[in-house]
């Protein structure tokens, strides 16, 4: 039998002697295990998470790498969505549409600024990890939110302001119902709500994703 180590008693002291061949072999095996574990962790980290967004007329799928950079971006956008009247359904009986538009406009501005302020190193790394998330977010803004604001916001706000000046004692919820295209506007607002809600849910899944 080949001895891997010897334990000796010498002058009142314990000495441990390794068989050099087996010591080197053990070190090599340990290094191989460590390298393989690191590679497995790297592979899992770079494994893309599929995000599917319903844009109304069609669905868009993106594969986003779940790493620290994208988690940072996704979490900031997610917080903006869930703390504003964006990912929540608008109730025309209770909500003031003018205030909803103010919230949406601020949401659009904040998310746009978040994208603009993303550090350059997030976009230059070898795995191109953040571009897909940015592309998805831009699509949400340009195809989900912007069309409605362009079509309705300015016209409604002008009409609503004019009516409020004439009818100062009336509740804004009552006034807004008399907008000539009110039903059309509300239907489109609900479509935007669905898109933003879908986006917030996908961001939530991405942020709190678990492979277990």
Secondary structure, DSSP 8 states (H G I E B T S, - for coil): ---SEEEEEETTEEEEEE-HHHHHHHHHHHHHHHHHHHHHHHHHHT-EEEEEEE-SSSEEEEEEE-SHHHHHHHHHHHHHHHTTTTSS---TTTS-HHHHHHHHHHHHHHHHHHHHTS-HHHHHSTT--SHHHHHHHHHIIIIIIHHHIIIIIHHHHHHHHHHHHH-TTS-HHHHHTTSTTHHHHHHHHHHHHHHHHHHHHHHHHHHT----
